Amino acid sequence: MTKRRKVLAAGLAIALLAGAGQPVAASPAQRIAWHDCRTGPDDETGQRLAAAGATCGEVAVPLDHADPGGRTLSVAVARRAATDPARRLGTLLVNTGGPGPSRDGVALLAQGLPPEVPAGAPSLAARYDLVGIDPRFFGLSSPLECGWPTGRYLHSAQLASPDRASFERGVAVARELAAQCADRRDLLAHASTRDIARDLDVVRAALGEAKISYLGWSFGSHLGAVYRGLFPQRVERMVLDSAAAPGAAGPALTRETAPADAAALRDWAKWAARGDGRYRLGATAGEVLATVDRIARTAAREPLRVGRHRIDAAMIPGLLLTVDDSDAFYAEFSSQVVVLRDAARGLAVTPTPTQEWKLSLYADPDVEPSFGFSATVANQCADRAASRDPESYYRDIQAHRATEPLFGPLARHITPCAFWPVSPSEAPVPIGDDRPALLVGASGDPVTPYAGQRALRRALTGSRMVTLDGAFRHGVYLFDPTPCVTEAVESYLLGGALPRTDVTCARHRSPGRTTPAS
């Protein structure tokens, strides 16, 4: 989970859509052979799961669910039994988002993850068996890896296209990465969220459960929506946190995020202005944003030198993404902008440790399977078709240049899906019904914008929505201390009754939230 939050902080969060009209024939139920979660002394996830009292196992799932007797994959599962079995409510399947490994969601709820989630969710851990899986092709579940160097992938995913030359570089890298996956065609055709949702149902059957309850964040919320679209009668209670719009899945997932990214940057600018005595970025939000603009314009003329790194205009938008409006995140982010400001002035600067970590990723020649870059793109390309015309992406960027000057060239950039070796094998699962669900979101979410969350609320007509008002963060329940949100989520999961109406929660501010230290 810690790595997941670091990746979010580096601006690498993304997820979404899937489906096929009907579920396929169920595979025969299996018995899971539970064992110790620790695979070795360096297995941090296994250590956390073991400390939380979880055990782990594997479930065989069809590579192609339309061919249940054919080739299989191994899906890794973690489970922790309810600590109050006399009042057990059933199984709660947890997905922490990404897409990425999610077995550690069991440890997150059972014992927390200090300092972000110090206590977990003890009331849920008492009443539910907690279950998490690593989705197919991620973590320990038959990982898919095309051999992409980390830095090369980031040139595709996190470099904007502010001019024609940088766009052409993006096209070349996207084509190159897609070609490196060509020999994985047999797997790529089965990497969709639809396939992961069907895997969940195989796991449900192996657990011996007629129904499951579900809690998911970000991609996990989309996965939950797809699962209930395929298997509506097998869902008991469902909480979807920080969800995207029903049709936002696939290669264009980030396309509508630029306005939300800009709004989140403005919120940070207000915070930084109140700390002008410390950061000297500007005494008003407007002055802070003017400082940011000068950084971007300087980088467009000549790359900035930051320690051993060179930062050009294509890198700036990705380095200015925010995903968390906590004091700690804003303080670190402000320190990073100070470094960029000084570099734009021609001063010799040293990046902050977090900044050094992020910048090092852009130049990293090594393949980092733990990030799951290949599997993430494979999932997006399998969920929904992408335009195969590179010029359509450049026209889209140019059409929105005036309204999205900073983040638009990043949000609308071309991806390897434009050159992907296979096309989606199925249509997306229709998302929309009148069954109950609880949706949770922040009104200023920069990753899955609030307008999309509201669109999901309208599609799920039997649902209710809990909104954390005035929050510019991605991930709400457990990651924000506002009691109103916690009480709404846990009352529903423990009691089964949705709020009578949608709920708006006033933001709980930590001490000093509005006054940065000088």
N, C-alpha and C positions, 0 to 999 in steps of 0.2 A: 504493500500500500504506500509506503514511503516513496518508492521509485515512481509509482503512479502519480503522486502529487508533484514530484520533481519534474516529471515529463510535462504535466499540465503547466507548471510554472514556466517551462521552456517554450510553451505555446504549442505543444504537440497533441493536445486533446482533440478528438474527433470521433464520430461513430455513425452508424444507422442503417436503414430500411431492409425489407425482405418480403417473402411470402410465396405462396402458391395457393390456388383456390381451395384445395382440399388436403387434409392430412393423408399420409400414405399408410399402408398397412403396418400395424405395430409389429415390432420384433418380439420374439419370445422373451418372457421375463427371465432375468438372470439373478443369480445370487452373488452379492458383492463380498469378496474376501477382504475384510478390513485388516489393516496393518498399521504400524507406526508411520507417521507422516514424514519423518526425517529421513532424507536420502543420503545425508552426509554432514560433516561438521560445518560446511559452508552454506547449507540450505537454510536461509533465514526464514522463508515461508514455512518450511517444515518445522523449524524450531518454535515459531509462534503458534502454529496449529497444535503441536504437542503440548506446549505450555497451557493452551486453552482447553486441553482435555479432548481434542479431536482425534479421530482416526481417519485413515485414508484408504482408498481402494480404486479400482479401475473397472470401467464398464465398456464392453465392446459395442460399438455402434456401426451401422452400415456406412461405408463411404458414400454410397448412393442409396438414399432411403427408398427409392423406387425399385431397388434390387436388394431386398433384405437378406438374400442368401449369398450375396457376392462379397467382395473385399470389405474388410472391416478396419476401423480405427479404434484406438484406445483412448478413452476419455477419463481424465483423473478427477476423482471426487473426494471431498472432505466432508466429514459429518461429526457433529457433536450433539450428544443426546440431551434432551431437556433435563434440567437439574431438579425440576419439580414434576416428576412423572405422574403423580396423582392428578395434576391439573393440566396435563399435556394437551395442547390444542392441535398438534399435528406437525408437519414439516414446513419450515420456512426456507425457501431457496433464495439465496442472496447472490446478486451479481454487482460488483463494484465498478463496472464500466470499462472503458477503453476503446474498442474491445481489447481484452487482455486477460491474463490469468485471474481467476476470481475465487479460488479456494480460500484465499486469505480473508475473504468476507466473513467466514465463520469465526476467525480469531477477532476480527474487528468488532463484531457484535458481542462475542463472548467475554472479551477482556479489554477491548479498546485498543487504541494506538496512540499513546502519549507522544507529543503534547496535543495533537489535533483532536483526538477523541479519547479523553483520559479514562472514561468509565465504560465505554461500549454501550450496550443496551441490555442491562441485567434482567429487566422484566421480560423481554422477549426471549432471552437465553434460558430463562427458567421454564417458560411455557412451551417453547418450540424446540424440536430437533432442528438444528441449524445445518444447512447443506450448501456447499459451494462447489462449483466445477471450474476447471480450466476449459474454456470452449475449444472445440476442435481447432487444431493447428496453432494453439497458444500454450505456453507453459509446458506442462508435462503431458499434454494431450496431442500426441502425434505431431510435433511442431513442423510447420511449413517454413522453409528458409530458402530464399533464392540467392543468398550470398551477397546481398547489398551492403557495401560499406556504409557505416552510419553517416559519415559526412556526405556521401553521394546521395543518400536518400533525403537528407535535409535540404540539399540543393533542389530537390523536387518538391518537398512538402512545405518548407519553411522559408523559401526565398521568393520574394514578390517579383512582379514584372513591371517596374515603373517606367521602362522604356523598351524600345524594340529589341535592342541587343540582349537585355536580360531575359526578355520573353523567348527569344530564339535559343538562348542557353537552356532555359527551362524545358523547351520542346525537346532538345537533344537529350537532356538527362532523362526525361520521362520516357522517351523512346528506348533509351539504353536500358533502363530498369525493367521495362516491360519485356524486352528481349531476353533478359537474364532469367525470367520466369517461364520461358517458353517450354522448357523440358519438364515443367510441373503441370502441364495441361490436364492430366488425369485428376489432379487434386483441385486445381483452380475452379473447375466446373462445380465443385461441391463445397465452396467456402462461404456460402451465403448465411445470413442470419436465419433464413428459413431452415437451413440444415442444422444450425445450432439449436434452434427451437425444437426440432424433432429429436435431437440428441437429448434435450432436457426431458422429453417425454419417455425416452427409453430409460433414463436415470430414474424418473418417477416410478416407472413400473418395477425397476430393480429394487427400489426402496420399499416396495409393497404398499404404496400409497394410492388410493383411488383419486385423491385430489391433493394439490399442494397450494400453499400460500407463497407469495412472491414479493421480494423487495429488491428493486434495482435502481441504480443511479446512471444517468447519462446513457451510454450505449446499453447498459443493463435495463433501462426503462424501455428502450425501443425493443430489446429482446423480449421483455415481458409482454409488450403489446402484440408482438408477432406471435408469441406462444399462445396467448388467449385467442388470437384470431384463428389459429389452427386447431386449438384444443379448448374451446370455451367451457366445456363441461368438466374440465379437470382443474379448474382454478377455484380456490376457496376465497382468499382475500389477496388483494394486489395493491402495492404502493409503487408508484412510478415517480422518481425524483429527477428533476432537471431533464425532462424529455424534450425531444425535438418534434417538429411538425410531422404529421403522418406521412407526408410525401417528401420529406427532406433527405431520405436515405441515399447512400451511394456516393458516387464521385463528386456530386455537387453539394455535398453536405454543408460545406462552409459558405456557400455562395451568398447567402443572405445575412451573414454575420457581421459585415463591416460596420453598419450603423451601431450595432450593439457593442462592438469593440471600441468604437469611438466614444460612445457614452460612458463606458467603463473607464476609459482613459481620462475623460473629463472629471469623473468622480475622484480618481486618484489625484488629479491636478488640484482640486479643491483641498484635499487633505495635505498635499505637499505645500500649498500656499500658506496654510495655517502653521506649517513648520518652516517658514522661510528663514527664521533665525538659525536653523540648523543646516538646511540644504541649499539656500540661496538660489533656488530655481525660479523664483518669482513670488511677489507678495499677493497676487491674485491668481485665480485659476487661468484667466486669460494670459497673464504673463508667463505662467508655467507652460501653457500650451505653445506660446510663442517661442519659448526656449526649445521645446521639442521640435517645432517647425524649423528652427535654425539648425538643429542637429541634422535633420533629414536633408535640408538643402545643402549643407556643407558636405555630407556624405555623397550627395549626387554629383558634386563637383570633383571630389577627390576622396578616396577611402580614408576613414579615420584609423589612426593607429592606437590600439588599445593593448598595451603589453606586447605580446608576440603576435597579436592578431590584427588583421586589416578588415574593417567593416565598411562595406559599400552600401549604396542606397537600397539594393535588393534585400539586405539583411535587416534593415532598420525596422520595418513593420513587425516582423516576427519577434524582435527583441523588445517591442513595446506592447505586446499582448499582456493583459492582466486576467487572472482567473479567480482572484481571491481578494476581498476588500478588508481583510484583517489588518490591524496595526502592524503585525510582524511582516506580512507580505508587502504592504505599502512602504514600510521603512526600508526593507531590502531593495525593493524596486526603485525607490527614490535614490538610494546610494548608487545604483547602477546607472540611472539617468545622469547623476552628477559626474560619473566617470565619462559618459558619452559627451556631456557638455564640455568638460575640460579638454577632451580629445578634439572636439570640434574647434576649440580655441587654439589648437596647436600645442597644447601642453603634453608633457610626458606623463602617462597615467598607468596605474596598475589596476586591473579589474578586481572586483570583489570576488571572494571564493566561489559564490554561486554563479556569478557572471563568467568567471574563468571556466567553470564546468560547462555552461551552456555554449560558450564560444568554442571550446575544445571539441564539442560534438560536431560542429560544422566542418572541422578539418580531420575528423577521426577516420583513418583508412581501414579500421578493423570492422569486422562484421559483429554486430551485437544482437544475438538471437533473443536475449532477454527482453529487448524492446518490442519484438514482434512486428517490425515494420512490414515485412513481406506479407505476413498473414493479415495485417490491418488493411493493406491496399487490396489484397485478394478478396477480403470480405466486402469492401466497398464496391469493387468492380463486379462482383457476383450479385450484389443486391439490386443494382439498377444500371441500365445501359448509359454509356457516356457518349458524347459527341465525338466522332472520329475525325472531325475537321479542326485542325489546330487553329485556323484563322477565326473560328467562332469564339474561341476563348479570348483572343486578342480584341476582337470587336466588342465583346462583353465588357472587358476591362475599360476600353476607351469610352464606351457608352455611359459608364458610371464614374468616369474620372472626376467630374466636377463635384458630384455628391459624395464620393468615397475616395478622396485623394490619397489618404495614407494607407488604409487597410483594404480598399477594394482590389488593388493589384495582387494582394495576397489571398484574399477570400475567393477570388475568381480565377486563380491560376490553373494552368493545365496540369493534369495528373497522369500517371502511367496508364490509367484506365482508357485514355484516348488511343492507346496502342496495344491494349491488353490482348494476349494470345487467344482468349475465349470470350464469348459473350454470355450474359446471364441466361441460364437454362430455363428460368421460370419468371412469370410476372410477379410483381410485389404482392404480398398478402394484403387484402383490404383491411384497413384499420378503422373500425367504427361499429359500435353496438350500444345496447342500452344496459349492459351488465355493470354492476358496481365496481369502482376502483377509486383509489385516492391518489390524486396528482399533487406533487409538491414542487414548488419552483421559486426562484428569486426573480423579482421584477426587472432586475438589471443584468440577468445572466448573459455574459459575453460569448459563451460557447454554444448554447442552445437558446436563442433569443426568445423572450417572453411571448412575442406574437405567435411563435410556433407552438409554445406550450399551451396557449389559449386555443389554438386550432385543434390540438389533440383533445382538449377539454370539450370542445364542441362536437368532435367526432365520437367521443365516448359519452353518450348522452346520460348514462346512469351514474357517471362519476361525480366527484366533488373535487375542488381544487383548494389547496392551502398555499397562499402566496406570501412570501417574505418580502414585505414592501421596502423599497429603498435599498435593497441589497444588490451588490454588483459582484456576484460570485457564482461559481458552478459547483453544485453539490450543496444541499441544504441540511436535510435530516442528519443528525449526528455531527456534521461539520460546522454547524452554527449553533450557539448555545441558547437561542431564543426559545423559552419554554413553550410558547404558543404552538410552535411547530412540533416539538417533541411530544407534547400532550396529544395533539391531533393524530399523529401517526400511530403512537402506541395505544391510544384509546381504540382506534379502529382495528389494529391488528390483534389486540387482546379481547376486545368486546364485540367486534363484528359490525358495529353500526357506523355508517358514514355520518359526517356532520350534516345537519339539516340543510345547510346552504354552503356555498363557497365561503372560505375564511380568508381574511387578510390579517396577517400578523405584523404588528409594529416591530421594527428591528430592535433587538436587544443589543445595546452597545457595551463593549467591555470598557473598564475604567481607562480614561485617557484616549478613547477612540477618536474624539474630535479635537484633541490637542496634542499633536506630536511633540515628543521631547525635544527641547532646544539643545 
